[in-house]
Amino acid sequence: MASKVLQKIETEVIAAVDQQIQLDQLQQALMQNEDFLLFIELRENVSKKWTEVRNFIEATMVPAYVAGEIDKTLKGAWGSITVTESDRFSIDEAELPKKFFKTIPNETKIRKTYQLEGKAPKGTTHSKRYGILIKTKGEK
């Protein structure tokens, strides 16, 4: 029985090694192709650029929106950028009235109460979370 197990292990290892050899050979062939090398370089540069652009937009657009200097959405021929916001509550369960509990605090009920009354219920502290949503033309 042990020999069957060892034989199966050996078969699997050989199959994995064969695939690794094929992958290495294909990589060597592709690395000779200048268009492929350009593609890899450009893909990395585009990815880095989008990270830089997103960080820049979030660092500049969110504070400007919160300060009331700009509208929530910026549109252009390239697409749109929207500031997103969501309510957050820090909860002190000892202070929070029972009507806001299921087995855990009911954040939906807390949020609706906040929206209706304009203040956070006792036992909660309200804060907002901001982010950005970028949609570009031709995006899939």
LUMLUMFI-664833 format. One record per residue: residue number from 1; residue in three letters; x, y, z of N, C-alpha, C, CB in turn. Coordinates in steps of 0.05 Angstrom, whole numbers. Glycine has a CB too. Example, Ala and Ser with C-alpha at 12.3 -4.5 7.8 and 13.67 -1.06 7.14 Angstrom:
% residues 2
[paza 1,'ALA',[264,-114,156],[246,-90,156],[264,-66,156],[226,-89,181]],
[paza 2,'SER',[257,-45,142],[273,-21,143],[258,1,157],[282,-12,114]],
END
This chain:
% residues 140
[paza 1,'MET',[16,-24,0],[0,0,0],[17,25,0],[-19,0,24]],
[paza 2,'ALA',[39,25,15],[57,48,17],[69,54,-11],[79,43,37]],
[paza 3,'SER',[74,33,-26],[86,37,-53],[66,51,-71],[95,11,-65]],
[paza 4,'LYS',[40,45,-68],[20,58,-85],[18,88,-78],[-8,45,-81]],
[paza 5,'VAL',[20,94,-52],[20,122,-43],[44,137,-53],[19,123,-12]],
[paza 6,'LEU',[67,124,-50],[92,137,-60],[91,140,-90],[116,120,-52]],
[paza 7,'GLN',[80,121,-104],[78,122,-134],[60,146,-142],[67,96,-145]],
[paza 8,'LYS',[37,149,-128],[19,171,-133],[32,198,-128],[-7,168,-116]],
[paza 9,'ILE',[47,200,-106],[61,225,-99],[81,231,-121],[76,222,-72]],
[paza 10,'GLU',[97,211,-130],[117,215,-151],[104,224,-177],[133,189,-155]],
[paza 11,'THR',[81,212,-184],[67,220,-208],[58,249,-207],[42,202,-212]],
[paza 12,'GLU',[47,258,-184],[39,285,-181],[62,305,-182],[24,289,-154]],
[paza 13,'VAL',[85,297,-169],[108,315,-169],[119,317,-198],[131,303,-151]],
[paza 14,'ILE',[120,295,-212],[130,296,-240],[112,314,-257],[132,267,-252]],
[paza 15,'ALA',[86,311,-254],[68,328,-269],[72,358,-263],[38,320,-263]],
[paza 16,'ALA',[76,364,-237],[80,392,-230],[107,403,-241],[80,395,-199]],
[paza 17,'VAL',[127,386,-240],[154,394,-250],[152,398,-281],[175,372,-244]],
[paza 18,'ASP',[138,381,-295],[134,384,-324],[120,411,-330],[118,361,-335]],
[paza 19,'GLN',[99,417,-315],[85,442,-320],[104,466,-314],[60,444,-303]],
[paza 20,'GLN',[120,464,-293],[138,486,-286],[159,490,-309],[153,480,-259]],
[paza 21,'ILE',[168,468,-320],[187,470,-343],[174,483,-367],[198,441,-351]],
[paza 22,'GLN',[149,476,-372],[134,489,-395],[131,518,-389],[107,475,-398]],
[paza 23,'LEU',[124,526,-365],[121,554,-358],[147,569,-361],[110,556,-329]],
[paza 24,'ASP',[168,558,-351],[195,571,-354],[202,574,-383],[216,554,-339]],
[paza 25,'GLN',[198,554,-400],[204,556,-428],[187,578,-442],[200,529,-442]],
[paza 26,'LEU',[162,579,-435],[144,599,-447],[153,627,-438],[115,594,-439]],
[paza 27,'GLN',[160,630,-413],[169,656,-403],[194,664,-418],[174,655,-372]],
[paza 28,'GLN',[213,646,-422],[238,653,-437],[231,662,-465],[256,628,-438]],
[paza 29,'ALA',[212,648,-478],[205,656,-505],[192,683,-506],[186,635,-518]],
[paza 30,'LEU',[174,688,-487],[160,714,-486],[178,737,-479],[137,713,-465]],
[paza 31,'MET',[199,732,-463],[218,753,-455],[235,762,-479],[236,743,-432]],
[paza 32,'GLN',[235,746,-500],[249,754,-524],[232,773,-542],[258,729,-541]],
[paza 33,'ASN',[207,774,-537],[188,791,-552],[187,819,-541],[160,778,-552]],
[paza 34,'GLU',[196,839,-557],[197,866,-548],[170,878,-542],[211,884,-568]],
[paza 35,'ASP',[150,870,-558],[122,880,-553],[112,870,-526],[103,871,-575]],
[paza 36,'PHE',[118,845,-520],[109,834,-494],[123,848,-471],[115,803,-493]],
[paza 37,'LEU',[149,853,-473],[164,867,-452],[152,895,-448],[194,869,-459]],
[paza 38,'LEU',[145,909,-471],[133,935,-469],[106,933,-455],[130,947,-497]],
[paza 39,'PHE',[91,913,-462],[65,909,-449],[68,906,-419],[51,884,-461]],
[paza 40,'ILE',[86,890,-410],[90,885,-381],[98,911,-367],[112,864,-376]],
[paza 41,'GLU',[117,926,-380],[126,951,-368],[103,972,-366],[149,963,-385]],
[paza 42,'LEU',[87,973,-388],[65,992,-389],[44,984,-369],[53,993,-417]],
[paza 43,'ARG',[38,959,-367],[18,949,-347],[26,957,-319],[14,919,-349]],
[paza 44,'GLU',[51,954,-312],[61,962,-285],[59,992,-281],[90,952,-281]],
[paza 45,'ASN',[67,1007,-302],[66,1036,-300],[38,1047,-297],[80,1049,-324]],
[paza 46,'VAL',[19,1035,-312],[-9,1043,-311],[-20,1037,-283],[-26,1030,-333]],
[paza 47,'SER',[-14,1014,-273],[-24,1007,-246],[-13,1026,-225],[-15,978,-239]],
[paza 48,'LYS',[12,1032,-226],[24,1052,-207],[11,1079,-210],[55,1054,-211]],
[paza 49,'LYS',[7,1088,-235],[-5,1114,-240],[-33,1116,-229],[-5,1120,-270]],
[paza 50,'TRP',[-49,1095,-233],[-77,1095,-222],[-76,1096,-192],[-92,1070,-231]],
[paza 51,'THR',[-57,1083,-179],[-55,1084,-150],[-48,1113,-141],[-33,1065,-140]],
[paza 52,'GLU',[-29,1125,-155],[-21,1153,-149],[-45,1172,-153],[2,1162,-166]],
[paza 53,'VAL',[-59,1169,-176],[-82,1186,-182],[-104,1183,-161],[-93,1180,-211]],
[paza 54,'ARG',[-110,1158,-155],[-131,1153,-135],[-124,1166,-108],[-136,1123,-132]],
[paza 55,'ASN',[-100,1162,-99],[-91,1174,-73],[-92,1204,-74],[-62,1165,-67]],
[paza 56,'PHE',[-83,1216,-97],[-84,1245,-100],[-113,1255,-99],[-71,1253,-126]],
[paza 57,'ILE',[-131,1242,-114],[-159,1250,-115],[-171,1249,-87],[-175,1233,-135]],
[paza 58,'GLU',[-167,1226,-74],[-179,1223,-47],[-168,1244,-27],[-173,1195,-37]],
[paza 59,'ALA',[-142,1249,-29],[-129,1269,-11],[-138,1297,-16],[-99,1267,-13]],
[paza 60,'THR',[-146,1304,-41],[-154,1331,-47],[-184,1335,-49],[-141,1339,-73]],
[paza 61,'MET',[-198,1316,-61],[-227,1319,-66],[-244,1316,-41],[-236,1299,-87]],
[paza 62,'VAL',[-238,1296,-24],[-254,1292,0],[-253,1316,18],[-244,1267,15]],
[paza 63,'PRO',[-229,1327,25],[-229,1350,43],[-243,1375,30],[-200,1358,50]],
[paza 64,'ALA',[-240,1378,4],[-253,1400,-10],[-284,1397,-9],[-244,1403,-39]],
[paza 65,'TYR',[-294,1373,-12],[-323,1367,-11],[-333,1372,18],[-329,1339,-20]],
[paza 66,'VAL',[-319,1362,37],[-327,1365,65],[-328,1395,73],[-308,1349,84]],
[paza 67,'ALA',[-309,1410,62],[-308,1439,68],[-329,1455,52],[-280,1450,62]],
[paza 68,'GLY',[-343,1441,34],[-364,1455,18],[-353,1470,-6],[-379,1473,35]],
[paza 69,'GLU',[-328,1465,-13],[-315,1479,-35],[-322,1468,-63],[-285,1479,-32]],
[paza 70,'ILE',[-330,1443,-64],[-336,1430,-90],[-361,1413,-87],[-313,1413,-100]],
[paza 71,'ASP',[-373,1406,-110],[-396,1388,-110],[-387,1359,-105],[-411,1390,-137]],
[paza 72,'LYS',[-406,1342,-100],[-401,1314,-94],[-389,1299,-118],[-426,1300,-85]],
[paza 73,'THR',[-398,1306,-143],[-390,1292,-167],[-375,1311,-186],[-414,1279,-180]],
[paza 74,'LEU',[-354,1300,-197],[-339,1314,-218],[-341,1298,-244],[-309,1318,-210]],
[paza 75,'LYS',[-351,1310,-265],[-355,1296,-290],[-338,1308,-312],[-385,1296,-299]],
[paza 76,'GLY',[-330,1291,-331],[-315,1300,-354],[-318,1280,-377],[-285,1304,-346]],
[paza 77,'ALA',[-305,1286,-399],[-306,1268,-422],[-294,1241,-415],[-291,1281,-446]],
[paza 78,'TRP',[-277,1240,-395],[-264,1216,-386],[-281,1198,-368],[-238,1223,-372]],
[paza 79,'GLY',[-302,1209,-356],[-319,1194,-338],[-328,1211,-315],[-304,1169,-327]],
[paza 80,'SER',[-329,1200,-290],[-337,1215,-267],[-323,1205,-242],[-368,1214,-263]],
[paza 81,'ILE',[-322,1223,-222],[-311,1217,-196],[-332,1227,-176],[-283,1230,-191]],
[paza 82,'THR',[-340,1210,-157],[-360,1217,-138],[-349,1212,-110],[-386,1201,-142]],
[paza 83,'VAL',[-353,1232,-92],[-346,1228,-64],[-368,1211,-51],[-342,1256,-49]],
[paza 84,'THR',[-360,1190,-39],[-380,1173,-25],[-378,1178,5],[-375,1142,-31]],
[paza 85,'GLU',[-400,1176,19],[-399,1180,48],[-418,1160,61],[-407,1209,55]],
[paza 86,'SER',[-411,1152,85],[-428,1134,100],[-426,1142,130],[-421,1104,95]],
[paza 87,'ASP',[-448,1138,144],[-448,1144,172],[-436,1121,188],[-477,1149,182]],
[paza 88,'ARG',[-421,1128,209],[-409,1108,226],[-417,1116,255],[-378,1106,222]],
[paza 89,'PHE',[-420,1096,272],[-426,1101,300],[-408,1085,318],[-456,1095,306]],
[paza 90,'SER',[-395,1099,337],[-381,1085,359],[-402,1080,380],[-356,1101,370]],
[paza 91,'ILE',[-404,1055,390],[-426,1048,408],[-416,1041,435],[-442,1025,396]],
[paza 92,'ASP',[-427,1053,456],[-423,1046,483],[-448,1030,491],[-418,1071,502]],
[paza 93,'GLU',[-446,1003,492],[-470,986,496],[-482,991,523],[-462,958,493]],
[paza 94,'ALA',[-467,1000,543],[-478,1005,570],[-496,1029,569],[-455,1008,590]],
[paza 95,'GLU',[-491,1048,552],[-506,1073,551],[-529,1072,531],[-488,1096,544]],
[paza 96,'LEU',[-527,1054,511],[-546,1053,489],[-573,1042,499],[-535,1036,466]],
[paza 97,'PRO',[-595,1057,495],[-622,1047,503],[-628,1020,490],[-644,1067,495]],
[paza 98,'LYS',[-643,1003,504],[-650,976,495],[-664,975,468],[-667,962,516]],
[paza 99,'LYS',[-679,996,461],[-694,995,436],[-675,993,411],[-711,1020,433]],
[paza 100,'PHE',[-650,999,415],[-631,997,393],[-616,970,391],[-610,1020,395]],
[paza 101,'PHE',[-625,951,407],[-612,925,407],[-630,904,394],[-606,917,435]],
[paza 102,'LYS',[-617,885,380],[-629,859,374],[-613,842,394],[-625,850,342]],
[paza 103,'THR',[-595,825,384],[-576,812,403],[-551,829,404],[-570,783,394]],
[paza 104,'ILE',[-547,845,383],[-525,864,381],[-538,891,374],[-503,856,360]],
[paza 105,'PRO',[-524,913,377],[-537,939,370],[-546,939,340],[-517,962,374]],
[paza 106,'ASN',[-570,950,336],[-583,951,310],[-574,978,296],[-614,949,312]],
[paza 107,'GLU',[-553,976,280],[-542,1000,267],[-562,1013,248],[-516,994,253]],
[paza 108,'THR',[-579,997,235],[-599,1009,217],[-618,1027,233],[-615,986,202]],
[paza 109,'LYS',[-627,1017,256],[-645,1033,272],[-631,1058,283],[-656,1016,296]],
[paza 110,'ILE',[-606,1055,291],[-590,1077,301],[-588,1098,279],[-562,1068,310]],
[paza 111,'ARG',[-581,1089,254],[-578,1108,232],[-604,1122,226],[-568,1092,207]],
[paza 112,'LYS',[-626,1108,226],[-652,1120,220],[-660,1140,241],[-674,1099,217]],
[paza 113,'THR',[-655,1134,266],[-660,1152,288],[-643,1178,285],[-655,1139,316]],
[paza 114,'TYR',[-618,1174,278],[-600,1197,273],[-611,1214,251],[-572,1187,267]],
[paza 115,'GLN',[-620,1202,229],[-630,1217,207],[-656,1232,214],[-636,1198,183]],
[paza 116,'LEU',[-673,1220,230],[-698,1233,238],[-694,1255,259],[-718,1212,249]],
[paza 117,'GLU',[-677,1250,279],[-674,1268,301],[-651,1287,297],[-670,1253,326]],
[paza 118,'GLY',[-632,1281,279],[-610,1299,274],[-588,1296,294],[-619,1327,273]],
[paza 119,'LYS',[-590,1277,313],[-568,1273,332],[-566,1243,337],[-574,1289,359]],
[paza 120,'ALA',[-542,1236,346],[-537,1207,351],[-551,1200,377],[-506,1202,353]],
[paza 121,'PRO',[-563,1176,378],[-576,1167,403],[-556,1165,426],[-589,1140,399]],
[paza 122,'LYS',[-566,1168,451],[-549,1165,474],[-534,1138,473],[-566,1167,500]],
[paza 123,'GLY',[-509,1139,480],[-492,1115,479],[-478,1111,452],[-509,1091,485]],
[paza 124,'THR',[-482,1129,433],[-468,1127,408],[-454,1153,401],[-488,1120,385]],
[paza 125,'THR',[-433,1152,386],[-419,1175,375],[-420,1173,345],[-390,1177,387]],
[paza 126,'HIS',[-429,1193,332],[-432,1193,302],[-406,1203,289],[-456,1210,293]],
[paza 127,'SER',[-399,1191,267],[-377,1201,250],[-384,1194,222],[-349,1190,259]],
[paza 128,'LYS',[-371,1207,203],[-375,1200,174],[-350,1188,163],[-383,1226,159]],
[paza 129,'ARG',[-354,1171,144],[-331,1159,130],[-334,1168,101],[-331,1127,132]],
[paza 130,'TYR',[-312,1178,90],[-313,1187,62],[-294,1170,45],[-305,1217,60]],
[paza 131,'GLY',[-301,1168,20],[-285,1154,0],[-290,1166,-27],[-290,1123,1]],
[paza 132,'ILE',[-280,1153,-48],[-285,1163,-75],[-293,1139,-93],[-260,1177,-87]],
[paza 133,'LEU',[-308,1145,-113],[-317,1125,-133],[-309,1137,-160],[-348,1119,-131]],
[paza 134,'ILE',[-292,1123,-174],[-282,1133,-200],[-293,1115,-222],[-251,1133,-202]],
[paza 135,'LYS',[-307,1127,-242],[-316,1112,-265],[-305,1126,-290],[-348,1112,-266]],
[paza 136,'THR',[-290,1110,-306],[-279,1121,-330],[-293,1110,-354],[-248,1115,-332]],
[paza 137,'LYS',[-293,1126,-376],[-306,1117,-401],[-292,1092,-410],[-306,1139,-422]],
[paza 138,'GLY',[-307,1073,-420],[-296,1048,-431],[-289,1028,-410],[-272,1054,-447]],
[paza 139,'GLU',[-295,1035,-385],[-289,1016,-363],[-308,993,-363],[-292,1031,-336]],
[paza 140,'LYS',[-298,969,-358],[-315,945,-359],[-324,937,-332],[-299,922,-372]],
END
